[in-house]
Structures are given as C-alpha cells and as structure tokens.
Amino acid sequence: MAHTEHRSDDKTVATNRKARHDYTLVEVLECGIQLTGTEVKSLRLGQASLVDCYARLRGGELWLEGMHIPPYEQGDKRTHEPMRPRKLLVHRRQLAQLERSITEKSLVLVPLRVYFSHGIAKVEIATAKGKRQHEKRQAIAKRDAQREAERELGRRR
C-alpha cells in the first residue's frame, strides 16, 4: 500500500481534519465507495461529513460507517438514508493486508478524505495508531516551535 498523492484532477469533497491530530498514520490506501445516485449528486455539491466516521471489516468486506451525506434536495422523495453504512471497494490482497495490520499490529482504519478522481468517488483511508494525550501535546508544541522559527526567519529577510 503506497501513499497516494493529491493529484490536480482530484476534487476533494470532505476531509477528516482531526485524523492527523488524533492518530499516527501508518499507511494510506485509496478505495472506491459504493453509492446510490442521489448520494453521488450530494457529494458533487460538496456535501459530506467525516466527523465521527470510521472504517471496519465486517463479514470479509470493508465498510465505512458514520459518514453523513445529506439527502439530495432536487431528487424525488425516495432519497438515501444519510448515515447508512457504505461498502468500500478494495482488491482482495489489499483487504487481506488490512486485516493482518488490524489484528497483528492493533491498528485502526481511519478515513482521511472523500474526493472525486476522474469523475469517480474515492475514499482515502489509513491504518493508524491512536495517539496518547502527551503525544498530542508534543506534536502541538513542535508545530508551534516550527511556526515561530519560520516567523523569525521571515523577519530577518
């Protein structure tokens, strides 16, 4: 599983901004997502939320749970359920590797962003390890020190 780079033709719909704060990311994977027509239309309008969203293995398949896609307003009355579990599409080998990572290394699956790549909806998930409170504080202190150093360099120029 290689780290996927943000390409210029990708249109990001939603990001999970707390993921990098709460977790140490190990590996990143791009997955397809099984959606209904009205869900795709809502996503194209930029409407989705990854707050409290997670991915998990269930029945030999990968599922995205807790992702909120609001109903498409211009559609008919039979629209989708906003919080329903959605199946993620990955290759069998990738699924086996994710399963090993989760069980052997006690990692979790965290969705990072939802985006369109060449017109197809994709989800970027990462295997991650939860950060402890002191690790989060260290990361914040390091980031603040970096900003301060950059500010000082800017003043000297």
N, C-alpha and C positions, 0 to 999 in steps of 0.2 A: 504494500500500500504506500504509494508515494504521496507527498504533499501536493495538493492541487493549487496552482497559482490562479490568481484572479485575472481573467482574460478581459480584453477590452470589449468583446462582444457579449459579455455576461451582464445581465440586468438584475441587480440584487433587489429582492422584494422585502426580506426581513433578515435581521441579524440577531444573534443571541449575544449581546454585549457583556453579560455577566459571566459567560462561559470561561473566558480567558482569565477573569479575576478569581473565580471560584475553583478552577481546575488547572492542573498542569497537563497540557495536551501532549499525547504520545504520538499518535498517528492520525492523519486526516484522510477521509475517503469520500468520494463523490458517489451519490446514489441517485437513482431515478425514484420517482414517487408516483404511486397510483392514485389518480384524482378523477373526480367527476367533471363534467363540462362546466358547471357553474362555479366549481372551486377554481378551475383554471382561469375563468373570467375574473373572479375576485382577485386572484393573485396578479393578473395582468394590470389591475388597477392599483397594485401595490398594497393590498390589504391582507395582512397576515401578522401573527404574533407568535414568537417563540418563547415567551415568558412561561416558566414552569413546564417547558416541553422536554421530553426525553425520548430516547430510542431504547428498545429492548427486544430480545429474542424471545419468540413465543411460537411453539409448535414448529420449530425448524425454519421459521421465517423472521424477518426483521420488520418491526413495526415502529412507527412514530406516533407517540401519544402525547396529548396535551397541547398540540398545535392548534391555534384558533384561526380559522379562515371564516370571516363573516359572510352571511348569505349574499348572493348577487341580487341587487335590487331590481334590475331590469328583467330578470328572468321570471318564469311563472311561479306559482305558489309552491310547487313541489321542488323546493331547493334542497341543498345538502344540509346535514347536521354540522354546525360549526366546530365542535370539539371531537368528532369521531376519530378513532384510530385509523391511521393510513399506512398501507403497506409500502415498505421501501424495497426497491429493486436492486439487487446486487448479484454478482456471479456466485456460484456455489462455492468456489475456492475462497472467495473473499468472506463469505458467510462462515465457513469453517475456521478461517483465521481469526475472525472477530470472536467467535465462540471460544476459541483457545485463549485469546487475550483476556476475555472477561473472566473465565474460570481460573486459569493458572496465575495470572498477574493481578487478579481482583481489580480490574479496571471497569469503568462505566462508559456508556455511549452517550455523548453529548452532541445535540445538533448545533451547528455553528451559524449556518445561514441557509436561506432558501433563495434560489435565483433561477433565471432562465438562461440556458446555454443553447444557442442555435434554435431558439423557439421552444425548447423542451424544459419543463420544470425539473429542477435538480435540488437535492438537499446535500449539504456538506456536513458529515458527522465526524466526530473524532473519538478515539479511545482516549480516556483521560483518567487521571488520578486526582481525587479531591485534595484541595489544599487545606492545611490546618490554619487556624487563626493567626498564629505567629508568622507563617509563611506569607499570608496575605499582607500583613503589616510590613514585612521586609520588602515585598515587591513594591508597595506604595512608596516606602522610603527610598528605594533605589530609583524609582521613576522620578520622584521629586528632586533627588540629587542630580540626576541626569538633566532635568529641565533647568535647574539652577546653573549647572555648568555651561549649558548652551546659552543661557541668558548672559552669563559673564563673557563668554566668547563673542557674543553679539555686541556687547558694549565696547569691547576693546577694538573692534574693527572700525 
